[in-house]
Amino acid sequence: MEKDLERLKALRTIAPMNEILDHAEVAALAEGIGKAVLGETITQVIDDYRKQLLGDKSFAASMSHLSRQEITLHLVQELKDKLDAQDSTCLKKLINATGIVLHTNLGRAPLPDSAIRLIQEVNEGYSNLEFDLETGNRGSRHTHIEPLITRLTGAESAMVVNNNAAAVFISLNTLAKQRDVIISRGQQVEIGGSFRIPDIIASSGCTMIEVGTTNKTKPDDYAKAITENTAVLLKVHTSNYKISGFTEEVPLQDLVELGKIKNVLVMEDLGSGCLYDLSKIGLPHEPTVQEVIAGGADLVTFSGDKLLGGPQIGVIAGKKALIDKIKKNPFARIVRCDKSSIAALTAVLKLYMNPEKALAQIPALNMLALKEADLLLRAEELERQLQAALGERCQVEIVDVHDEAGGGSLPDVLLKGKAVSLTIDGLSANRLQELLRQEPIPIICRIVKDKVLLNVRTMSEKEFPLITQTMQNIVG
């Protein structure tokens, strides 16, 4: 009976909705999210509070001793926590301290400043997205990108879609629907999100013909599989894994020669989409789009947000007659790019006109090119700032680490890197990692040997003051 009275008292002490809405902190929130959303959220908070009172006797007992004003303060805090939780699920900026340059879960390639400026410029007002300024007639969104891609790659023509899977899909759907596509068993890759090349081929309306074995495929395997119904010889660059040892794959040039003899198209899905010779920065050579086009492929598809260092986009480059057919496919409208993606890619491709400029200004390329000496200087600066701010409250140390390209690129390459390790007495590494992740601008990091590591390759020095301030907030 006493417990029921406590519960009843706590329920009766809840202030009316209008009184909560008039609270100074709540009124300030209304300016940001609007009264309608705020009212709905307050209703949810009050409903949750009532349910907790009815279901938890000890909670009801503790709340029954509070005044109406104190309960209002409790509900206001619950409201703020709920809104913060909702905000945390929104897309937001974060700091990548993992050392993985093209981290798929963190948005892959950061864009260069010129791309961000052009995105802002074309979105602030109107643009010539599909307007021909010379004739005054309707234009094509392909015209902004195509000349840049053809000039850089040597292809006759090009177009862009919203990602590389779409590029492969629409190419096969246009050129090989209800016909056969021949592919090596060793190249039936799975890309991110459990999407697999065999599924994309099937979805495009084609029949996949497997040849060779997982580790060995020879030219004769393709030749024997070709029939009158064969439309495409598909080569897929295994950019996200490597098979080593007793292996053999058919070079592109051999497939091109076979395609010419049999009058069958040859298409390569290059995946990572490299336009820069990575051997120039000390990394293993990765096939470039230019090399594939020069090798005679009829079509090549590749991603924009991996080694190219641009936005999420899929590029199709190759013979003009084939690209023209793909542009007319009804699916082209479904998978087309918006003005922001086109603007970003335009700016990135313009940087590639000068390879030195591309290396200096495209963040992904620049991060991949960083040497140990550069990283040590960066780590020493972060260590200095952290030690100056935190003193003995946090143990800070520079350690050797291995970074990665990520994004399904250069899978067998480990980059020598540097990290700043953090240890706080009385606070576990897992808890510190969690707190860093819950900050307004989250810091995503790794744990190695019970220490939180901040890999400096994927952080810019302008982020160091924010990292230092965040650690001060945590340490207190």
Secondary structure in CASP SS format (residue, H / E / C, confidence):
PFRMAT SS
TARGET T0000
AUTHOR 0000-0000-0000
METHOD secondary structure of the structure
MODEL  1
M C 1.00
E H 1.00
K H 1.00
D H 1.00
L H 1.00
E H 1.00
R H 1.00
L H 1.00
K H 1.00
A H 1.00
L H 1.00
R H 1.00
T C 1.00
I C 1.00
A C 1.00
P C 1.00
M H 1.00
N H 1.00
E H 1.00
I H 1.00
L H 1.00
D C 1.00
H C 1.00
A H 1.00
E H 1.00
V H 1.00
A H 1.00
A H 1.00
L H 1.00
A H 1.00
E H 1.00
G H 1.00
I H 1.00
G C 1.00
K H 1.00
A H 1.00
V H 1.00
L H 1.00
G H 1.00
E H 1.00
T H 1.00
I H 1.00
T H 1.00
Q H 1.00
V H 1.00
I H 1.00
D H 1.00
D H 1.00
Y H 1.00
R H 1.00
K H 1.00
Q H 1.00
L H 1.00
L H 1.00
G H 1.00
D C 1.00
K H 1.00
S H 1.00
F H 1.00
A H 1.00
A H 1.00
S H 1.00
M H 1.00
S C 1.00
H C 1.00
L C 1.00
S C 1.00
R H 1.00
Q H 1.00
E H 1.00
I H 1.00
T H 1.00
L H 1.00
H H 1.00
L H 1.00
V H 1.00
Q H 1.00
E H 1.00
L H 1.00
K H 1.00
D H 1.00
K H 1.00
L H 1.00
D H 1.00
A H 1.00
Q H 1.00
D H 1.00
S H 1.00
T C 1.00
C C 1.00
L C 1.00
K C 1.00
K C 1.00
L C 1.00
I E 1.00
N E 1.00
A C 1.00
T C 1.00
G C 1.00
I E 1.00
V C 1.00
L C 1.00
H C 1.00
T H 1.00
N H 1.00
L H 1.00
G C 1.00
R C 1.00
A C 1.00
P C 1.00
L C 1.00
P C 1.00
D H 1.00
S H 1.00
A H 1.00
I H 1.00
R H 1.00
L H 1.00
I H 1.00
Q H 1.00
E H 1.00
V H 1.00
N H 1.00
E H 1.00
G C 1.00
Y C 1.00
S C 1.00
N C 1.00
L C 1.00
E C 1.00
F E 1.00
D C 1.00
L C 1.00
E C 1.00
T C 1.00
G C 1.00
N C 1.00
R E 1.00
G C 1.00
S C 1.00
R H 1.00
H H 1.00
T H 1.00
H H 1.00
I C 1.00
E H 1.00
P H 1.00
L H 1.00
I H 1.00
T H 1.00
R H 1.00
L H 1.00
T H 1.00
G C 1.00
A C 1.00
E C 1.00
S E 1.00
A E 1.00
M E 1.00
V E 1.00
V E 1.00
N C 1.00
N C 1.00
N H 1.00
A H 1.00
A H 1.00
A H 1.00
V H 1.00
F H 1.00
I H 1.00
S H 1.00
L H 1.00
N H 1.00
T H 1.00
L H 1.00
A C 1.00
K C 1.00
Q C 1.00
R C 1.00
D E 1.00
V E 1.00
I E 1.00
I E 1.00
S E 1.00
R H 1.00
G H 1.00
Q H 1.00
Q C 1.00
V C 1.00
E E 1.00
I C 1.00
G H 1.00
G H 1.00
S H 1.00
F C 1.00
R E 1.00
I H 1.00
P H 1.00
D H 1.00
I H 1.00
I H 1.00
A H 1.00
S H 1.00
S C 1.00
G C 1.00
C C 1.00
T E 1.00
M E 1.00
I E 1.00
E E 1.00
V E 1.00
G C 1.00
T C 1.00
T C 1.00
N C 1.00
K E 1.00
T C 1.00
K C 1.00
P H 1.00
D H 1.00
D H 1.00
Y H 1.00
A H 1.00
K H 1.00
A H 1.00
I C 1.00
T C 1.00
E C 1.00
N C 1.00
T E 1.00
A E 1.00
V E 1.00
L E 1.00
L E 1.00
K E 1.00
V E 1.00
H C 1.00
T C 1.00
S C 1.00
N C 1.00
Y C 1.00
K C 1.00
I C 1.00
S C 1.00
G C 1.00
F C 1.00
T C 1.00
E E 1.00
E C 1.00
V C 1.00
P C 1.00
L H 1.00
Q H 1.00
D H 1.00
L H 1.00
V H 1.00
E H 1.00
L H 1.00
G H 1.00
K H 1.00
I H 1.00
K H 1.00
N C 1.00
V C 1.00
L E 1.00
V E 1.00
M E 1.00
E E 1.00
D E 1.00
L E 1.00
G E 1.00
S C 1.00
G C 1.00
C E 1.00
L C 1.00
Y C 1.00
D C 1.00
L H 1.00
S H 1.00
K H 1.00
I H 1.00
G C 1.00
L C 1.00
P C 1.00
H C 1.00
E C 1.00
P C 1.00
T E 1.00
V H 1.00
Q H 1.00
E H 1.00
V H 1.00
I H 1.00
A H 1.00
G C 1.00
G C 1.00
A C 1.00
D C 1.00
L E 1.00
V E 1.00
T E 1.00
F E 1.00
S E 1.00
G C 1.00
D C 1.00
K C 1.00
L C 1.00
L C 1.00
G C 1.00
G C 1.00
P C 1.00
Q C 1.00
I C 1.00
G E 1.00
V E 1.00
I E 1.00
A E 1.00
G E 1.00
K C 1.00
K H 1.00
A H 1.00
L H 1.00
I H 1.00
D H 1.00
K H 1.00
I H 1.00
K H 1.00
K C 1.00
N C 1.00
P C 1.00
F H 1.00
A H 1.00
R H 1.00
I H 1.00
V C 1.00
R C 1.00
C C 1.00
D C 1.00
K H 1.00
S H 1.00
S H 1.00
I H 1.00
A H 1.00
A H 1.00
L H 1.00
T H 1.00
A H 1.00
V H 1.00
L H 1.00
K H 1.00
L H 1.00
Y H 1.00
M C 1.00
N C 1.00
P H 1.00
E H 1.00
K H 1.00
A H 1.00
L H 1.00
A H 1.00
Q H 1.00
I C 1.00
P H 1.00
A H 1.00
L H 1.00
N H 1.00
M H 1.00
L H 1.00
A H 1.00
L C 1.00
K C 1.00
E H 1.00
A H 1.00
D H 1.00
L H 1.00
L H 1.00
L H 1.00
R H 1.00
A H 1.00
E H 1.00
E H 1.00
L H 1.00
E H 1.00
R H 1.00
Q H 1.00
L H 1.00
Q H 1.00
A H 1.00
A H 1.00
L H 1.00
G H 1.00
E H 1.00
R H 1.00
C C 1.00
Q E 1.00
V E 1.00
E E 1.00
I E 1.00
V E 1.00
D E 1.00
V E 1.00
H E 1.00
D E 1.00
E E 1.00
A C 1.00
G E 1.00
G C 1.00
G C 1.00
S E 1.00
L C 1.00
P C 1.00
D C 1.00
V C 1.00
L C 1.00
L E 1.00
K E 1.00
G E 1.00
K E 1.00
A E 1.00
V E 1.00
S E 1.00
L E 1.00
T E 1.00
I E 1.00
D C 1.00
G C 1.00
L E 1.00
S C 1.00
A H 1.00
N H 1.00
R H 1.00
L H 1.00
Q H 1.00
E H 1.00
L H 1.00
L H 1.00
R H 1.00
Q C 1.00
E C 1.00
P C 1.00
I C 1.00
P C 1.00
I E 1.00
I E 1.00
C C 1.00
R E 1.00
I E 1.00
V E 1.00
K C 1.00
D C 1.00
K E 1.00
V E 1.00
L E 1.00
L E 1.00
N E 1.00
V H 1.00
R H 1.00
T H 1.00
M C 1.00
S C 1.00
E H 1.00
K H 1.00
E H 1.00
F H 1.00
P H 1.00
L H 1.00
I H 1.00
T H 1.00
Q H 1.00
T H 1.00
M H 1.00
Q H 1.00
N H 1.00
I H 1.00
V H 1.00
G C 1.00
END
